[in-house]
Amino acid sequence: MLRIITQQADVSAELQRICERLRRAEGDRTHDEQLLHKEATVREVLQAVKRQGDKAVLHYTAEFDNQTLKPEELRVTGSELDAAYQQVSKDLLQAIRLASSQIEAFHRQRVPKSWVHFGDDEVVLGKRYTPVDRAGLYVPGGRACYPSTVLMNAIPAKVAGVPRVVMVTPPGAGKAINPAVLVAAQEAGVQEIYRVGGAQAIAALAYGTETIPKVNVITGPGNIYVTLAKKLVYGTVGIDSLAGPSEVLIIADETANPAHVAADLLAQAEHDPMAAAILLTTDASLAKKVQLAVDRQLVDHPRRIDTEKAIAHYGLIVVVESLAAAAELSNEFAPEHLELEVKDPWSLMSQIRHAGAIFLGYSTPEAVGDYLAGPNHTLPTSGAARYASALGVETFLKHSSIIQYSATALQNVAGAIDVLANTEGLPSHAESVRRRVEE
């Protein structure tokens, strides 16, 4: 059953326990030993793929995914891509296209513009944005199907202007890729797809093989092996983030619908046994109603075991003294998803400082953000919203500074540069300026 506590309890400590659930698990000796073993395995995979290319990718695909592939079978063929459209329903295709349109429209508003400023002092300064040459997208697969992940990763890359977008995803039974994933990729503009998953897929993207190209940035979620691989190749390539278990925090007052709040908590808890689902409410009666509604909705839940585990370990209802107190607790937690199911959500939002995504009002469940509202559903977790933001167009861009000084402008600052350079013990820096102004 979902626990209820009051603000008189040590709520901050409990929220911190939930926020740090992954790090606390890593502090367990048994867990640490398992993690070290997994990291050793990932290091072995990375080095093997770096040295042996396709041969190592195929070896680990057979070992870990039980799929025996030939090199020419790594890339999904054009006929497979065409056939995928025949294997999805019209309703699903329509939903994918609607989501694609919404996501693209939102991200087009986020493209930063290059700029140049011509100062009166004969100094030109600016910033120039350019996309990376190649982006690699990891999409979980096998028995799972995540077309929304394809759209949320591929569309920002295309909007950013990345000329070559490569997608990797594990093969399912019979070496097949789920047709919904293939259709989503094509709708998002991705035509280069490889049937490989796990750490070997990340290695292939980071180092390149005979078949799979080396990329500059890798994005997309995955299991612990994928996450460790992304962590270890960072520096060789850029990455989006190291995603942790998902979480939702809901702030609700007496006007909220308890059945809706319960459904939203379960929508997060069903992701994973380590998912967090938290309600902060000013109404003790609502707290009890939500607790009972969660129990009722769990009875016939298709993912009941994992969902119950999440609720039992990382589910919580806190009865708070005021919405201001709820906002402060939320800022401490810095949730991935924050729902404001209150009478005046816009007013309350002014008190929110840290959240990956904010959902306002009674008709905005977190699920709309997961699928097609437009903003990206790849968000900072485990308190990272205090300093990090959602995946977006910027993930696939880098900027270059633009600087131009006239001879007069350089003369005006030469003395300051000379002082600074010599203070730092770098005489040639000073000399490079002095030679120009003395000519």
Secondary structure, DSSP 8 states (H G I E B T S, - for coil): ---EEETTS-HHHHHHHHHTHHHHHHTSHHHHHHHHHHHHHHHHHHHHHHHHTHHHHHHHHHHHH-----GGGSB--HHHHHHHHHTS-HHHHHHHHHHHHHHHHHHHTT----EEEE-TTSEEEEEEEEE-SEEEEE---TT---HHHHHHHHHHHHHHT-SEEEEEE---GGG---HHHHHHHHHTT--EEEE--HHHHHHHHHH--SSS---SEEE----HHHHHHHHHHBTTBEES------EEEEEE-TTS-HHHHHHHHHHHHTT-TT-EEEEEES-HHHHHHHHHHHHHHHTT-TTHHHHHHHHHHHEEEEE-S-HHHHHHHHHHH--SEEEEESS-HHHHHTT----SEEEESTT--HHHHHHTSSS-S----TTGGGT-----GGGGEEEEEEEEE-HHHHHHHHHHHHHHHHHTT-HHHHHHHHHHHH-
